[in-house]
């Protein structure tokens, strides 16, 4: 339902998980862009205050009533791409989300993901425990730690960088073993059978492609440089140039210095 210019999602909490001033600034901007278009149940920043000068963001946090949940991580930077750091980041993301996000539904956004078009919202998204942009099979098969380990890829939904999850999915994710350094592949591919055995439902790829895009797939081809071609509720990925330009130039209130 839309009231005024805002989509109403009273059962969904929007959140971001990050630390370090630059990453927090960018991720908060992505979250505020979503909040400018959608009325959520609440907004949450999960961060490590020992690694982040949160006083820099007091005005924004207070103005937009963002709940700040503090945690501690041993990693030096969540922007690093080395395997140890990525695994640590993803494991922390899963456990901290389970600890702090207790709502029926939660929408994860990052510095390189956000809502781009609320007219592409579909209430069917709420009929599943998990929905994120579908992956091309070629990318999943070529992923390190996947090739040669799984004879048949059971599921291509999907990308966690912009994803909608139920509380049930969050709880089940936190109980899994760690088979892959990326949390989305770990939950949606490597532990797909275990998740479905617990009653977890994944959105079909055709619906997921309307929810979000990350890479062109058989379910939707799009031009990374043309935002209209995305035809989705949201997007994820720094390589999606039009989406990143949308984040960069989105007109937030002047008093929001992000």
JOLINZI-V973961 format. One record per run of one state. SS is the DSSP state (helix for helix, strand for strand, loop for the rest). FROM is the first residue (numbers start at 0). LEN is the number of residues. If there is no record, write none. Layout:
BEGIN
{{SS | FROM | LEN} {SS | FROM | LEN}}
END
This chain:
BEGIN
{{loop | 0 | 1} {strand | 1 | 2} {loop | 3 | 2} {strand | 5 | 12} {loop | 17 | 3} {helix | 20 | 17} {strand | 37 | 10} {loop | 47 | 1} {helix | 48 | 3} {loop | 51 | 2} {helix | 53 | 10} {loop | 63 | 2} {strand | 65 | 5} {loop | 70 | 12} {helix | 82 | 18} {loop | 100 | 4} {strand | 104 | 4} {loop | 108 | 4} {strand | 112 | 3} {loop | 115 | 2} {helix | 117 | 3} {loop | 120 | 2} {helix | 122 | 5} {loop | 127 | 2} {strand | 129 | 3} {loop | 132 | 1} {strand | 133 | 1} {loop | 134 | 2} {helix | 136 | 6} {loop | 142 | 14} {strand | 156 | 1} {loop | 157 | 5} {strand | 162 | 4} {helix | 166 | 8} {loop | 174 | 8} {helix | 182 | 8} {loop | 190 | 1} {helix | 191 | 6} {loop | 197 | 4} {strand | 201 | 1} {loop | 202 | 2} {helix | 204 | 7} {strand | 211 | 2} {loop | 213 | 13} {helix | 226 | 4} {loop | 230 | 3} {strand | 233 | 3} {loop | 236 | 4} {helix | 240 | 9} {loop | 249 | 9}}
END
